[in-house]
Amino acid sequence: MTNSGFDHNGLDAAGIHWMQYLSMTSMSLLIFLVALDKALPSFHHLILVSMLKTGIILN
């Protein structure tokens, strides 16, 4: 096995928990996707169509 850099409590050397890294990454991705949604009408349309097909938005 390899050393992941986290101890048994989930902390790295700087004292940051692995869940904090996950949270920062997902918030960055969300900000990027919102900006992309506002910048490209085709991406906005793609999101709306996919939400309609999955049942998130009901007609």
N, CA, C and O atoms as a CHARMM CRD file, in Angstrom:
* protein
*
  236
    1    1 MET  N      0.84100  -1.18500   0.00000 PROA 1      0.00000
    2    1 MET  CA     0.00000   0.00000   0.00000 PROA 1      0.00000
    3    1 MET  C      0.88100   1.24200   0.00000 PROA 1      0.00000
    4    1 MET  O      2.05100   1.19300   0.38100 PROA 1      0.00000
    5    2 THR  N      0.30700   2.33400  -0.42700 PROA 2      0.00000
    6    2 THR  CA     1.04100   3.59700  -0.43900 PROA 2      0.00000
    7    2 THR  C      0.56000   4.48300   0.68800 PROA 2      0.00000
    8    2 THR  O     -0.55100   4.31700   1.19200 PROA 2      0.00000
    9    3 ASN  N      1.39200   5.41700   1.07700 PROA 3      0.00000
   10    3 ASN  CA     1.04300   6.37900   2.10600 PROA 3      0.00000
   11    3 ASN  C      0.25100   7.51000   1.46500 PROA 3      0.00000
   12    3 ASN  O      0.73500   8.15200   0.53300 PROA 3      0.00000
   13    4 SER  N     -0.95500   7.75900   1.95200 PROA 4      0.00000
   14    4 SER  CA    -1.81200   8.78000   1.36600 PROA 4      0.00000
   15    4 SER  C     -1.49400  10.17000   1.89200 PROA 4      0.00000
   16    4 SER  O     -1.94500  11.15800   1.31200 PROA 4      0.00000
   17    5 GLY  N     -0.73600  10.27400   2.96600 PROA 5      0.00000
   18    5 GLY  CA    -0.43100  11.57600   3.54200 PROA 5      0.00000
   19    5 GLY  C     -1.37800  11.98400   4.65400 PROA 5      0.00000
   20    5 GLY  O     -1.21400  13.05100   5.24500 PROA 5      0.00000
   21    6 PHE  N     -2.36200  11.15400   4.94700 PROA 6      0.00000
   22    6 PHE  CA    -3.31500  11.43400   6.02400 PROA 6      0.00000
   23    6 PHE  C     -3.09000  10.45200   7.16500 PROA 6      0.00000
   24    6 PHE  O     -2.77000   9.28500   6.93800 PROA 6      0.00000
   25    7 ASP  N     -3.25900  10.93200   8.39400 PROA 7      0.00000
   26    7 ASP  CA    -3.09600  10.04000   9.54400 PROA 7      0.00000
   27    7 ASP  C     -4.40600   9.29100   9.81200 PROA 7      0.00000
   28    7 ASP  O     -5.34200   9.35800   9.01500 PROA 7      0.00000
   29    8 HSD  N     -4.46000   8.58200  10.93300 PROA 8      0.00000
   30    8 HSD  CA    -5.64400   7.76800  11.23300 PROA 8      0.00000
   31    8 HSD  C     -6.87800   8.61600  11.54600 PROA 8      0.00000
   32    8 HSD  O     -7.99600   8.10000  11.52100 PROA 8      0.00000
   33    9 ASN  N     -6.69700   9.90500  11.83900 PROA 9      0.00000
   34    9 ASN  CA    -7.82300  10.80800  12.07000 PROA 9      0.00000
   35    9 ASN  C     -8.27000  11.51600  10.79500 PROA 9      0.00000
   36    9 ASN  O     -9.25800  12.25100  10.80700 PROA 9      0.00000
   37   10 GLY  N     -7.54800  11.29900   9.69400 PROA 10     0.00000
   38   10 GLY  CA    -7.90300  11.93600   8.43000 PROA 10     0.00000
   39   10 GLY  C     -7.25300  13.28200   8.22100 PROA 10     0.00000
   40   10 GLY  O     -7.67600  14.03900   7.34700 PROA 10     0.00000
   41   11 LEU  N     -6.22700  13.60300   9.00700 PROA 11     0.00000
   42   11 LEU  CA    -5.55600  14.89300   8.89800 PROA 11     0.00000
   43   11 LEU  C     -4.23800  14.75100   8.15900 PROA 11     0.00000
   44   11 LEU  O     -3.55800  13.73100   8.27500 PROA 11     0.00000
   45   12 ASP  N     -3.87700  15.78500   7.39200 PROA 12     0.00000
   46   12 ASP  CA    -2.56400  15.77900   6.74600 PROA 12     0.00000
   47   12 ASP  C     -1.57100  16.52400   7.63500 PROA 12     0.00000
   48   12 ASP  O     -1.88800  16.86100   8.77500 PROA 12     0.00000
   49   13 ALA  N     -0.37600  16.78100   7.11800 PROA 13     0.00000
   50   13 ALA  CA     0.67700  17.42600   7.92100 PROA 13     0.00000
   51   13 ALA  C      0.30400  18.84600   8.32700 PROA 13     0.00000
   52   13 ALA  O      0.74500  19.32200   9.37400 PROA 13     0.00000
   53   14 ALA  N     -0.50300  19.53200   7.51400 PROA 14     0.00000
   54   14 ALA  CA    -0.91200  20.90700   7.82900 PROA 14     0.00000
   55   14 ALA  C     -2.12000  20.95700   8.76200 PROA 14     0.00000
   56   14 ALA  O     -2.51200  22.03700   9.20300 PROA 14     0.00000
   57   15 GLY  N     -2.71200  19.80500   9.06600 PROA 15     0.00000
   58   15 GLY  CA    -3.86200  19.75000   9.95900 PROA 15     0.00000
   59   15 GLY  C     -5.19400  19.89300   9.24900 PROA 15     0.00000
   60   15 GLY  O     -6.21300  20.17100   9.88200 PROA 15     0.00000
   61   16 ILE  N     -5.19300  19.70500   7.93200 PROA 16     0.00000
   62   16 ILE  CA    -6.42900  19.81300   7.15600 PROA 16     0.00000
   63   16 ILE  C     -7.01300  18.41500   6.95700 PROA 16     0.00000
   64   16 ILE  O     -6.31500  17.48900   6.54400 PROA 16     0.00000
   65   17 HSD  N     -8.29100  18.28200   7.25500 PROA 17     0.00000
   66   17 HSD  CA    -8.98000  17.00000   7.13100 PROA 17     0.00000
   67   17 HSD  C     -9.27000  16.71900   5.66100 PROA 17     0.00000
   68   17 HSD  O     -9.45200  17.64500   4.87000 PROA 17     0.00000
   69   18 TRP  N     -9.31400  15.43100   5.29500 PROA 18     0.00000
   70   18 TRP  CA    -9.55200  15.07900   3.89700 PROA 18     0.00000
   71   18 TRP  C    -10.91900  15.54200   3.42800 PROA 18     0.00000
   72   18 TRP  O    -11.09900  15.81400   2.24100 PROA 18     0.00000
   73   19 MET  N    -11.89600  15.63800   4.33900 PROA 19     0.00000
   74   19 MET  CA   -13.23400  16.08900   3.96300 PROA 19     0.00000
   75   19 MET  C    -13.22900  17.57700   3.61400 PROA 19     0.00000
   76   19 MET  O    -14.05200  18.02400   2.81500 PROA 19     0.00000
   77   20 GLN  N    -12.30800  18.35300   4.20800 PROA 20     0.00000
   78   20 GLN  CA   -12.18000  19.76400   3.84800 PROA 20     0.00000
   79   20 GLN  C    -11.66000  19.89500   2.42000 PROA 20     0.00000
   80   20 GLN  O    -12.10200  20.77600   1.68200 PROA 20     0.00000
   81   21 TYR  N    -10.73700  19.03800   2.02400 PROA 21     0.00000
   82   21 TYR  CA   -10.26300  19.04100   0.64200 PROA 21     0.00000
   83   21 TYR  C    -11.41100  18.70200  -0.31300 PROA 21     0.00000
   84   21 TYR  O    -11.55200  19.33200  -1.36200 PROA 21     0.00000
   85   22 LEU  N    -12.21900  17.72200   0.04400 PROA 22     0.00000
   86   22 LEU  CA   -13.35900  17.34800  -0.78100 PROA 22     0.00000
   87   22 LEU  C    -14.34400  18.50700  -0.90100 PROA 22     0.00000
   88   22 LEU  O    -14.87400  18.76500  -1.98200 PROA 22     0.00000
   89   23 SER  N    -14.58700  19.19700   0.19500 PROA 23     0.00000
   90   23 SER  CA   -15.50300  20.33600   0.18800 PROA 23     0.00000
   91   23 SER  C    -14.98100  21.47500  -0.68400 PROA 23     0.00000
   92   23 SER  O    -15.73900  22.06200  -1.45600 PROA 23     0.00000
   93   24 MET  N    -13.68700  21.79100  -0.56500 PROA 24     0.00000
   94   24 MET  CA   -13.10500  22.86500  -1.38000 PROA 24     0.00000
   95   24 MET  C    -13.15900  22.51800  -2.86200 PROA 24     0.00000
   96   24 MET  O    -13.43400  23.38000  -3.69700 PROA 24     0.00000
   97   25 THR  N    -12.89600  21.26100  -3.18500 PROA 25     0.00000
   98   25 THR  CA   -12.91800  20.82700  -4.58100 PROA 25     0.00000
   99   25 THR  C    -14.32600  20.89200  -5.15500 PROA 25     0.00000
  100   25 THR  O    -14.51500  21.37500  -6.27200 PROA 25     0.00000
  101   26 SER  N    -15.31400  20.41200  -4.40800 PROA 26     0.00000
  102   26 SER  CA   -16.68200  20.43200  -4.92500 PROA 26     0.00000
  103   26 SER  C    -17.23500  21.85200  -5.03600 PROA 26     0.00000
  104   26 SER  O    -18.00400  22.13600  -5.95500 PROA 26     0.00000
  105   27 MET  N    -16.85900  22.76000  -4.11300 PROA 27     0.00000
  106   27 MET  CA   -17.30600  24.14800  -4.22700 PROA 27     0.00000
  107   27 MET  C    -16.65800  24.82700  -5.43000 PROA 27     0.00000
  108   27 MET  O    -17.30700  25.62200  -6.11100 PROA 27     0.00000
  109   28 SER  N    -15.40000  24.52800  -5.69800 PROA 28     0.00000
  110   28 SER  CA   -14.73600  25.08900  -6.87200 PROA 28     0.00000
  111   28 SER  C    -15.40300  24.60200  -8.14900 PROA 28     0.00000
  112   28 SER  O    -15.59700  25.37700  -9.08600 PROA 28     0.00000
  113   29 LEU  N    -15.75100  23.33100  -8.19000 PROA 29     0.00000
  114   29 LEU  CA   -16.44000  22.78000  -9.35000 PROA 29     0.00000
  115   29 LEU  C    -17.81800  23.41600  -9.52300 PROA 29     0.00000
  116   29 LEU  O    -18.22600  23.70700 -10.64700 PROA 29     0.00000
  117   30 LEU  N    -18.52900  23.63100  -8.43600 PROA 30     0.00000
  118   30 LEU  CA   -19.84000  24.26900  -8.50000 PROA 30     0.00000
  119   30 LEU  C    -19.73200  25.69400  -9.03000 PROA 30     0.00000
  120   30 LEU  O    -20.53300  26.09800  -9.87300 PROA 30     0.00000
  121   31 ILE  N    -18.76100  26.45900  -8.55400 PROA 31     0.00000
  122   31 ILE  CA   -18.55900  27.83200  -9.03100 PROA 31     0.00000
  123   31 ILE  C    -18.24200  27.83000 -10.51900 PROA 31     0.00000
  124   31 ILE  O    -18.76000  28.66100 -11.26500 PROA 31     0.00000
  125   32 PHE  N    -17.38800  26.89700 -10.95900 PROA 32     0.00000
  126   32 PHE  CA   -17.05500  26.79200 -12.37300 PROA 32     0.00000
  127   32 PHE  C    -18.28500  26.46900 -13.21000 PROA 32     0.00000
  128   32 PHE  O    -18.49000  27.07300 -14.26300 PROA 32     0.00000
  129   33 LEU  N    -19.10700  25.52400 -12.75700 PROA 33     0.00000
  130   33 LEU  CA   -20.29200  25.13800 -13.51800 PROA 33     0.00000
  131   33 LEU  C    -21.33900  26.24600 -13.57200 PROA 33     0.00000
  132   33 LEU  O    -22.00800  26.40500 -14.59300 PROA 33     0.00000
  133   34 VAL  N    -21.49300  27.00600 -12.50700 PROA 34     0.00000
  134   34 VAL  CA   -22.42500  28.14100 -12.51500 PROA 34     0.00000
  135   34 VAL  C    -21.94000  29.21400 -13.48400 PROA 34     0.00000
  136   34 VAL  O    -22.74200  29.78400 -14.22400 PROA 34     0.00000
  137   35 ALA  N    -20.64800  29.49500 -13.49000 PROA 35     0.00000
  138   35 ALA  CA   -20.10900  30.47800 -14.42600 PROA 35     0.00000
  139   35 ALA  C    -20.26700  29.99600 -15.86500 PROA 35     0.00000
  140   35 ALA  O    -20.59600  30.79000 -16.74700 PROA 35     0.00000
  141   36 LEU  N    -20.04000  28.72200 -16.11200 PROA 36     0.00000
  142   36 LEU  CA   -20.21200  28.16300 -17.44200 PROA 36     0.00000
  143   36 LEU  C    -21.67400  28.21900 -17.86900 PROA 36     0.00000
  144   36 LEU  O    -21.97400  28.48300 -19.03300 PROA 36     0.00000
  145   37 ASP  N    -22.57500  27.97400 -16.93600 PROA 37     0.00000
  146   37 ASP  CA   -24.00600  28.03000 -17.22000 PROA 37     0.00000
  147   37 ASP  C    -24.42900  29.44300 -17.60800 PROA 37     0.00000
  148   37 ASP  O    -25.26300  29.62000 -18.49600 PROA 37     0.00000
  149   38 LYS  N    -23.86100  30.44300 -16.95200 PROA 38     0.00000
  150   38 LYS  CA   -24.21300  31.82600 -17.26200 PROA 38     0.00000
  151   38 LYS  C    -23.54900  32.32100 -18.53500 PROA 38     0.00000
  152   38 LYS  O    -24.08200  33.21500 -19.19400 PROA 38     0.00000
  153   39 ALA  N    -22.40400  31.76800 -18.89900 PROA 39     0.00000
  154   39 ALA  CA   -21.64600  32.26000 -20.05000 PROA 39     0.00000
  155   39 ALA  C    -22.09400  31.64600 -21.36800 PROA 39     0.00000
  156   39 ALA  O    -22.06100  32.31600 -22.40000 PROA 39     0.00000
  157   40 LEU  N    -22.51000  30.38700 -21.35200 PROA 40     0.00000
  158   40 LEU  CA   -22.84500  29.69000 -22.59300 PROA 40     0.00000
  159   40 LEU  C    -24.32000  29.27900 -22.60500 PROA 40     0.00000
  160   40 LEU  O    -24.72500  28.41100 -21.83100 PROA 40     0.00000
  161   41 PRO  N    -25.12100  29.89200 -23.47100 PROA 41     0.00000
  162   41 PRO  CA   -26.53600  29.50400 -23.54600 PROA 41     0.00000
  163   41 PRO  C    -26.73200  28.03900 -23.93200 PROA 41     0.00000
  164   41 PRO  O    -27.69800  27.41600 -23.48900 PROA 41     0.00000
  165   42 SER  N    -25.83400  27.47300 -24.75000 PROA 42     0.00000
  166   42 SER  CA   -25.98100  26.06500 -25.13700 PROA 42     0.00000
  167   42 SER  C    -25.77500  25.14500 -23.93300 PROA 42     0.00000
  168   42 SER  O    -26.45100  24.12400 -23.81300 PROA 42     0.00000
  169   43 PHE  N    -24.85400  25.49700 -23.04900 PROA 43     0.00000
  170   43 PHE  CA   -24.64600  24.69800 -21.83800 PROA 43     0.00000
  171   43 PHE  C    -25.86100  24.80800 -20.91600 PROA 43     0.00000
  172   43 PHE  O    -26.27300  23.82400 -20.30200 PROA 43     0.00000
  173   44 HSD  N    -26.43300  26.01700 -20.82500 PROA 44     0.00000
  174   44 HSD  CA   -27.63400  26.22100 -20.02000 PROA 44     0.00000
  175   44 HSD  C    -28.78100  25.36200 -20.55600 PROA 44     0.00000
  176   44 HSD  O    -29.51300  24.74200 -19.78300 PROA 44     0.00000
  177   45 HSD  N    -28.93000  25.33000 -21.86600 PROA 45     0.00000
  178   45 HSD  CA   -29.97100  24.50500 -22.48400 PROA 45     0.00000
  179   45 HSD  C    -29.72500  23.02300 -22.20600 PROA 45     0.00000
  180   45 HSD  O    -30.66600  22.28500 -21.91300 PROA 45     0.00000
  181   46 LEU  N    -28.47900  22.58500 -22.29500 PROA 46     0.00000
  182   46 LEU  CA   -28.12800  21.19800 -22.00600 PROA 46     0.00000
  183   46 LEU  C    -28.49100  20.82200 -20.56700 PROA 46     0.00000
  184   46 LEU  O    -29.01600  19.73600 -20.32000 PROA 46     0.00000
  185   47 ILE  N    -28.21500  21.70300 -19.64100 PROA 47     0.00000
  186   47 ILE  CA   -28.54800  21.45600 -18.23100 PROA 47     0.00000
  187   47 ILE  C    -30.06000  21.35400 -18.05400 PROA 47     0.00000
  188   47 ILE  O    -30.54800  20.45400 -17.37100 PROA 47     0.00000
  189   48 LEU  N    -30.81200  22.28700 -18.67800 PROA 48     0.00000
  190   48 LEU  CA   -32.26900  22.24900 -18.54900 PROA 48     0.00000
  191   48 LEU  C    -32.86100  20.98100 -19.15700 PROA 48     0.00000
  192   48 LEU  O    -33.76000  20.37700 -18.57100 PROA 48     0.00000
  193   49 VAL  N    -32.37500  20.57500 -20.31200 PROA 49     0.00000
  194   49 VAL  CA   -32.87900  19.35400 -20.95200 PROA 49     0.00000
  195   49 VAL  C    -32.56700  18.13600 -20.09500 PROA 49     0.00000
  196   49 VAL  O    -33.41900  17.26400 -19.92700 PROA 49     0.00000
  197   50 SER  N    -31.36400  18.06700 -19.55400 PROA 50     0.00000
  198   50 SER  CA   -31.01800  16.91100 -18.71900 PROA 50     0.00000
  199   50 SER  C    -31.82800  16.89700 -17.41300 PROA 50     0.00000
  200   50 SER  O    -32.16500  15.82600 -16.90700 PROA 50     0.00000
  201   51 MET  N    -32.13800  18.07900 -16.86900 PROA 51     0.00000
  202   51 MET  CA   -32.96200  18.12100 -15.66600 PROA 51     0.00000
  203   51 MET  C    -34.40300  17.71000 -15.97500 PROA 51     0.00000
  204   51 MET  O    -35.06300  17.07800 -15.15000 PROA 51     0.00000
  205   52 LEU  N    -34.88500  18.06900 -17.16200 PROA 52     0.00000
  206   52 LEU  CA   -36.23000  17.63500 -17.56400 PROA 52     0.00000
  207   52 LEU  C    -36.29100  16.12300 -17.73000 PROA 52     0.00000
  208   52 LEU  O    -37.25600  15.48800 -17.30400 PROA 52     0.00000
  209   53 LYS  N    -35.26800  15.54700 -18.34400 PROA 53     0.00000
  210   53 LYS  CA   -35.27700  14.10400 -18.60000 PROA 53     0.00000
  211   53 LYS  C    -35.14000  13.28900 -17.31200 PROA 53     0.00000
  212   53 LYS  O    -35.67700  12.18600 -17.21900 PROA 53     0.00000
  213   54 THR  N    -34.42400  13.82400 -16.32100 PROA 54     0.00000
  214   54 THR  CA   -34.25700  13.07000 -15.07000 PROA 54     0.00000
  215   54 THR  C    -35.40800  13.28500 -14.10800 PROA 54     0.00000
  216   54 THR  O    -35.50300  12.59200 -13.09500 PROA 54     0.00000
  217   55 GLY  N    -36.29500  14.24300 -14.41000 PROA 55     0.00000
  218   55 GLY  CA   -37.45600  14.47700 -13.55200 PROA 55     0.00000
  219   55 GLY  C    -37.22800  15.48300 -12.45500 PROA 55     0.00000
  220   55 GLY  O    -38.06500  15.61400 -11.56200 PROA 55     0.00000
  221   56 ILE  N    -36.11500  16.20500 -12.49300 PROA 56     0.00000
  222   56 ILE  CA   -35.86900  17.24000 -11.49000 PROA 56     0.00000
  223   56 ILE  C    -36.81700  18.41600 -11.72000 PROA 56     0.00000
  224   56 ILE  O    -37.34100  18.99900 -10.77100 PROA 56     0.00000
  225   57 ILE  N    -37.03100  18.76000 -12.99900 PROA 57     0.00000
  226   57 ILE  CA   -37.98500  19.79500 -13.38200 PROA 57     0.00000
  227   57 ILE  C    -39.18000  19.09400 -14.01000 PROA 57     0.00000
  228   57 ILE  O    -39.02300  18.27300 -14.91400 PROA 57     0.00000
  229   58 LEU  N    -40.35300  19.41400 -13.53700 PROA 58     0.00000
  230   58 LEU  CA   -41.56400  18.80300 -14.07200 PROA 58     0.00000
  231   58 LEU  C    -42.33300  19.82400 -14.89300 PROA 58     0.00000
  232   58 LEU  O    -42.46000  20.98400 -14.49900 PROA 58     0.00000
  233   59 ASN  N    -42.84200  19.39000 -16.02900 PROA 59     0.00000
  234   59 ASN  CA   -43.65600  20.27100 -16.87500 PROA 59     0.00000
  235   59 ASN  C    -45.10400  20.15500 -16.49400 PROA 59     0.00000
  236   59 ASN  O    -45.95400  20.81800 -17.08900 PROA 59     0.00000
